[in-house]
Amino acid sequence: MAQPVFRFAPSPNGYLHLGHALSAILNFELARAAGGRFLLRIEDIDVTRCRPEYEAAIYEDLAWLGLAWDEPVRRQSEHFDAYRGAVDRLMREGFVYPSFESRAEIAQMVAARGPSWPRDPDGVPLYPGGNRGQSVGDSDRPYALRLDMARAAARAGPLAWRETGVPPGPPRSIPAEPEAWGDVVLARKETPTSYHLSVVVDDALQGVTHVVRGLDLYRATGLHRLLQALVGLPEPLYGHHRLVTDAAGRKLAKSNGATSLRELRKSGVTPAGVRRMIGLA
């Protein structure tokens, strides 16, 4: 049986907060309990928002929490060719097409369809469609490469993922519903990948066997299973843990100004105090 491999994969576009601490500690301790490996991956495909000081802070914060990880650390910005190869394969097989509308143009298209236009699980309006016969060619125009969801789902057929929950229990089969995401963006002209594509490629290349992450990504797992099926990637076990929320019940997020681990440390909070704050014994 393969050695279990867990991973924590933050983006260096801000400082880590208590929600990150919960996910990192859970993965580290589950890996240790299973006699497996714990990997750290830096998801820095957004080169405009990711900064070296945030990446350095990730290493510092995790070490302060008492975590250790296998080297080398995988940095996504160093592996664009791997993601480009996956996109190229999907394009050759007719599952990806370019769309040239700007975000403003898409918003206008959605508005014209009325308030009942469907949204994806993240609350974003589904792409309202365009001319799938267009080609990238040598166009100087910006474009997004989108998954033809109807065609892709028809090819893959019914899918499911194996969910263990957190704490882990016997795996349950959860029906995948990738259609809820519509024709998602897999890459853009200036960035040859997206979160959804890079995460499944990286998990496969790194031999990740257990993906433990927050419940906010629960429904994205159906889309990830579809991409795995289309590209021929192995399926890991999944476990989705509770989220750490603020006083208003909102998930902690960098964009919401969540208190960072660095700030907590400067105020005198200890690693044991962090564990108490996130509900770990």
Stockholm file with secondary structure:
# STOCKHOLM 1.0

chainA/1-281         MAQPVFRFAPSPNGYLHLGHALSAILNFELARAAGGRFLLRIEDIDVTRCRPEYEAAIYEDLAWLGLAWDEPVRRQSEHFDAYRGAVDRLMREGFVYPSFESRAEIAQMVAARGPSWPRDPDGVPLYPGGNRGQSVGDSDRPYALRLDMARAAARAGPLAWRETGVPPGPPRSIPAEPEAWGDVVLARKETPTSYHLSVVVDDALQGVTHVVRGLDLYRATGLHRLLQALVGLPEPLYGHHRLVTDAAGRKLAKSNGATSLRELRKSGVTPAGVRRMIGLA
#=GR chainA/1-281 SS CCCCEEEECCCSSSCCBHHHHHHHHHHHHHHHHTTCEEEEEECCCCTTTCCHHHHHHHHHHHHHTTCCCEEEEEEGGGCHHHHHHHHHHHHHTTCEEEECCCHHHHHHHHHHTCTTCCBCTTSCBCCCCCCTTCCCTTCCSCCEEEECHHHHHHHHCSCEEEECTTTTCSCEEEECCGGGGCSCEEEESSSSCCHHHHHHHHHHHTTCCEEEEEGGGTTHHHHHHHHHHHHTCCCCEEEEECCCBCTTSCBCCGGGTCCBHHHHHHTTCCHHHHHHHTTCC
#=GC SS_cons         CCCCEEEECCCSSSCCBHHHHHHHHHHHHHHHHTTCEEEEEECCCCTTTCCHHHHHHHHHHHHHTTCCCEEEEEEGGGCHHHHHHHHHHHHHTTCEEEECCCHHHHHHHHHHTCTTCCBCTTSCBCCCCCCTTCCCTTCCSCCEEEECHHHHHHHHCSCEEEECTTTTCSCEEEECCGGGGCSCEEEESSSSCCHHHHHHHHHHHTTCCEEEEEGGGTTHHHHHHHHHHHHTCCCCEEEEECCCBCTTSCBCCGGGTCCBHHHHHHTTCCHHHHHHHTTCC
//
